[in-house]
Amino acid sequence: AITTPAASPAAPVYAPNGTFTVSGTAGASTSPLSYSSQTTSICTVPDASKNSVTMRGAGDCSIAFDQAGDSTYAAAPQVTLTVPIAKAAQTLSFSSAAPTNAKVGDNYAVTTNPGSSTSTATLAVTGNCSLAGSTVSLDAYGSCSVTASQKGDANYLDAADVTQTFSIAQSGSGVNI
């Protein structure tokens, strides 16, 4: 009988094409253990004679352990190990700096370095400014905060929101003395 199947690490975190190992103790037969994935969209075993598992996505990875019989022993009953592959964190950041010397009436384009998920980063503003697409318009004296957000997907967690806050100065009066 095949016993003690385990994964190392016990709960891996998803990494594209990342690997982890599984192990089990073979039964009395002289035949080696073989490994196969029962959830190939989540994980694969590139070589049935090796215990290395390649991650394809987050979720429950199911690995089957098999051992053929030999001249003395019958084949061992298949044993299955389910290894949860956790969603990975993702990081969202601004690729554009907050404006300096911002004045009422100015506009500036906001750009982000999106995280790893397939979701699109979104923007929101609060304060004395407005947003059209990725352009922030500075509407009145005071301050403006721009917050970027990005949802997760099947393999990644939601990114932590990031915020830029800056002051908006009054524009000149246009009167020369």
N, C-alpha and C positions, 0 to 999 in steps of 0.2 A: 504494500500500500504506500502511496505517496503521502508524505506528511510535511507539516510545518511550512507551508508556503508563506512567503513574506516578501515585502517590497522594501527597497532602500532608496531614497527615504520613504517612510511609511505613507506620507501624503505629499507627493511632489507638487510644485507650483508650475503651471504651464509655461513653457518656453518653446518657441517655434523650433521644431526638430531637436528639442532637448531629450535627454535620455535618463533612464533610471534602470536599476537592475531588480530582478526578482530571483528568488531562490526557493528550492524545495528539497526535501530529502527523498531520494529514490527508494523504491521498494527493494525486495530481495533479488529481482531479476538482474542479470548482468547488462541489460540494455540501458542506454543512457536516457535521461529525461529529455523530453522535447517540449518546446514552448510554442504557443500560438495565441494570437489575439482573436477574441470573439467580438471585438468592437473596433473594427479597423478605421472608423472615422475618428475615433478618440486616440487610439494607439496601435502601433504595429510592432511585430517582432521580425526584423529583417532576416534573421538566421535562426531557424527552428532549433538548432543545436546550441545556440547561445542564449544567455538569460538577459540580454540587453533589450529594453523596450524603448521605442521612439514615440514621443508625444506628438499627436496630430491635432489635439484640441483639449479643452477642459471638459471634465465630466467623468463618468465611471468607466475606467479601463478594466476590461475583463480578460484575464490571461488564463488559458487552459494549460495544465501540466499533464503530459501523457508519458507512459512508459510501456514499451512493448514487452511482451513476454520473451522467454528464452526456452531452452530445452527442458528446463526444470520448472519454471514458474509461468503462470498465465499472465497476460497483460494486466497491469494495475488499473483499477477504475480511475477515470479522469477526475482530476481535482481542479477546481476553478478558484482563482484569487481575483477579487475585485479591489482595484486601487483607485481611490478618488483622486483625480488630478484637479487641483484648485485653480480658480481663475487667477490670472496674474494682475498685478497693479499696473497702472499706466500713468504717465506724467504729462500734464498739459502745461504749456508755458506761453508767454507772449514772446513773439520774435520782434515786435516793435516796442520801442521804449515809450513811456508816458511822455507827453509833450512838456517841454520846459518853456517858460515865457508865453504860456497860452493866454490868448485874449478872446474876449467876446467876439463872435463872428468867425473865428478860425474853425477849420475842419482838419481832421487828421484820420488817416487810414489805420485801422487796427489789424494786425496780423498775428497769428498764433502758430506755435509748433505743436501740432496735434499729437495726442497720445497714439497708442497702438491699435485701438479698437477700430472697427469699421464705421462707427458713428461719427457724424460731423460735429465739430466744435461749434457752439453757439455763443452769442454775445448778448449782454444786457447792460443797460446803463441806468444809473441813478444820479440825482443831483441836477445841476443846471446845464444839462446837455441832452442831446437826442441822438438816436441811432438810425441810420438808413443803410441796410446791408452791413458793410464793415467800416462805414465812415461815421465818425463821431462829430457832431456839430456842437460847438460851444455857444450856448444860447444866452447865458446871463452870468454876471459876476458871481463868484462863489467857488464851488468845487464840483468835480465830476468823478464818478467811479465807474469803471468799465470792468465787468466780470465775465470771464470766459468759463464755459462748462462743456464737458464731454461725457456722454453716457457710455457705459460699457457695452459689451456684446457677449456672445457665447463663450469667449475666451478671456475677456478682460473685465475688471471691475470698473465702476464709474471713476473717472479722474477727479481728484480734488479740485474744486473751483479755484481759480486764480483771479486776483483783482488788482487793478491799477487805479490809484486815486491821485488826482492832481488839482492844483488851484487854477482858477480862471480869473485873470485880471481884467479890469475894465479897459475897453479900447480907448484910444485917444479921441479927444473931442473934435479934432480936425481944425481947431481955431488957432491961428498964429497971432502972437502979439508982438 
